């Protein structure tokens, strides 16, 4: 290098700088000219120096003034640097045109922040090896045209960023932008879930309300016929979307909605999205909030219309998506909301994926992070502002990670570094392999042991860490640690982790209890696995559970099923038996009131557990499946009894779909079709059940009930089966077959006797406490049918007296019993004369008012607390309103002076608090209306507020005996 090279470089840089700063260049030239002229005119040295300084000061003043007016001048890209940048930050009153910012390095960026009154055109920003950006925040009076931004994708870097560096990069970008949409791409085992977990922790610390969910592949299965297959696919899509909403709701338990009530409950209610009679509207918005003198050219605002749903299930999906957005969007606007979705690859290309993408893209004010495995098939993905790619760890990162972990375990620096090098050589930097091998060494290998000893521990004799070698080493490690931590050998542990898709603590402890492991020991084992590097959390909520890492579980699970099918099925059987016991009340859920049992079908944890149960049942041998089949039939029959007899139950429909999927290969699925025939044949809702109507449907339901008994081996006998599942099925089928015998008939006395016989098979039995609710309903059904015969009203009253004590626990049954007392009073009044006749009719009308009162209150005061109006409770109220309204109309035509008018006045007095809350006068007979569709939500809407006002004002009226006149 020449001695003059530094000087040449300095002079060259100075010349280039002065070329870009004309004020300084002209000032320098002026100073030389003025100095030379002064000297030529004979001026003294002092005067000449003063003239030069004056020119320099003037030049500096002009240069400074231009800097204030224009901000920093545009800087050409530095081709030797890692990126190319163009800055006109704070520039004013100028023109920027035909600027190309091109980088082959990390990034390219043009910045025109806080610029004013600029004309910007023909700017191209391109990065061939990283992101390209164009920032014009707080620009005013600035016109943009022909801006082109292109990023060609990142080139392989010499040293890939670490996971922590990627986390910090995301957080830094979020601080800069305020909002951010991040896409994380990585192969299995490369840290997607861990990055999302660390981002969740960091966002929580910054005050974000965070939602962290894991997408799971919808279970479609196979079916005979295109229509059946389409129905199953739609049902699977709906189940998967409902599960995502339930997981989101679980993460927002502490957040209040825009209306001030628990957001968790409002989100869960969105899963009940019912069909609408209105269309969807979609809008696209260009927001120029606080813009001043901004002109736009060649600007397109495009909207893609949501397709018209082709089926009720698709409409439910769209409605549910919109309701979820309606709940989350205000939260995102008024406070910080972050939504993180893991394993997006499992739903991409399915309606579930489209639904989730629409949801994420619709949350414009939220921070959105989604993680998936790379794909090259062009499948649509959520839009992103920043893409993060995770890959293999570089050697320096592995050496640092493993050496630090071993040092924390007491290893000296040199042995730790040597062992770390062995880990890198074996794993080639695969993150899961590095973490697993490091954990095995730190936990099991003696401190400062030779490298060969460590290699045997995490490779088991193999040369490299791959699925097979990783499995052997991890299995041995698990068995050894289980015996150390639990104090007992659990040889089935690794196989259990291969078959369990989800390991919430209750399920894990319950399965191990079946293997004889004490609860405390199983708890220690659970806590260790929960923290382990080779397990994955479903999200940031411990209660959602964890699983063996997909890299191991997916590869080794299929291998276990193929190589050891007997072990595979036996392991599934262990888990299935646990879930079967929990879901079918071998473990009682609510000891205070069996009537609260029906609420479990709405509980997201119960629904999630039932899906896991059916997954394990589908992997049983046909012989083992028999016990599961009985439990599955019991679950369906109970759910249908609770919901399907009054409304068209979506849950029962989904159970049928899930049962078809759960059938083991070669198993007879006739029983599933029989259950579906019972569901579709039975006519739901008291208002729709009329003898002689829908005879064909009732006949199909009757055939299904009879065939179900034959399949289960239970006949019309009064002795209860000893098996708990068959016992419960028998009790409920008796009442259902009583309905079928009556409503599917012509309504003759012989038909009535046949139906009563069915009801009495349950009504007259001695039952356990948790079965009393079934018997109480059977007694009421018997009384309602017998009481229609004028000569048997006394018998009906005696039957109702038997269940008076059950009315304290079953709020719906109270509505129906009061209605039956009203029917009896009316029937007895028809046979009376004189004053007794008038008093009888007045009592009947009073009881109908109480019936409507209890049905109205039932909208918010059901068998379990914190309820809101729903389709079921609305149906109960509609039935009461029709029955009461018909009786009031009949009373008005009886010719009894003032009968109907006095009853109407009493009704308006009874419901005064409801109408006062709404600021209205009660029309007609003064009855409250059923809730509108928009009122079927867990929020303090005017309707629910009015019902709550009624609850507070009618305590004494509702505590009266069910057959007494109203104490008004």
Secondary structure, 3 states (H helix, E strand, C coil): CCCCHHHHHHHHHHHHHHHHCHHHHHHHHHHHHHHHHHHHCCCCHHHHHHHHHHHHHHHHHHHHHHHHHHCCCCCCCCCCCCEEEEECCCCEEEEEEEEEEEECCCEEEEECCCCEEEEEEEEEEEECCCCEEEECCCCECCEEECCEEEECCCCCCCCCCCHHHHHHHHHHHHHHHCCCEEEEEECCCCCHHHHHHHHHHHHHHCCCEEEEEECCCCCCCCCCCHHHHHHHHHHHHHHHHHHHHHHHHHHCCCCECCCCCEHHHHHHHHCCCCCCCCCCCCCCCCCCCCCCCCCECCCCCCCCCCCCCCCHHHHHHHHHHHHHHHHHHHHHHHCCEEEEEECHHHCCCCHHHHHHHHHHHHCCCCEEEEEECCCCCCCCCCCCCEEEEECCCCHHHHHHHHHHHHHHCCCCHHHHHHHHHHHHHHHCCCHHHHHHHHHHHHHHCCCCCCHHHHHHHHHCCCCCCCHHHHHHHHHHHHHHHHHHHHCCCCCCHHHHHHHCCCCCHHHHHHHHHHCCCCHHHHHHHHHHHHHCCCEEECCCCHHHCEEECHHHHHHHHHHHHHHCHHHHHHHHHHHHHHHHHHHCCCCCCCCCCHHHHHHHHHCHHHHHHHHHHHHHHCCCCHHHHHHHHHHHHHHHHHHHHHHHCCCCCHHHHHHHHHHHHHCCCCCCCHHHHHHHHHHHHCCCCHHHCCCCCCHHHHHHHHHHHHHHHHHHCCCCCCCCCCCHHHHHHHHHHHHHHHHHHHHCCCCCHHHHHHHHHHHHHHHCCCCCHHHHHHHHHHHHHHHHHHCCCHHHHHHHHHHHHHCHHHHHCCHHHHHHHHHHHHHHHHHHHHCCCHHHHHHHHHHHHHHHHHHHHHHHHCCCCCCCCCCCCCHHHHHHHHHHHHHHHHHHHHHHCCCCCCHHHHHHHHHHHHCHHHHHHHCCCCCCCCCCCCCCHHHCCCCCCHHHHHHHHHHHHCHHHHHCCCCCCCCC
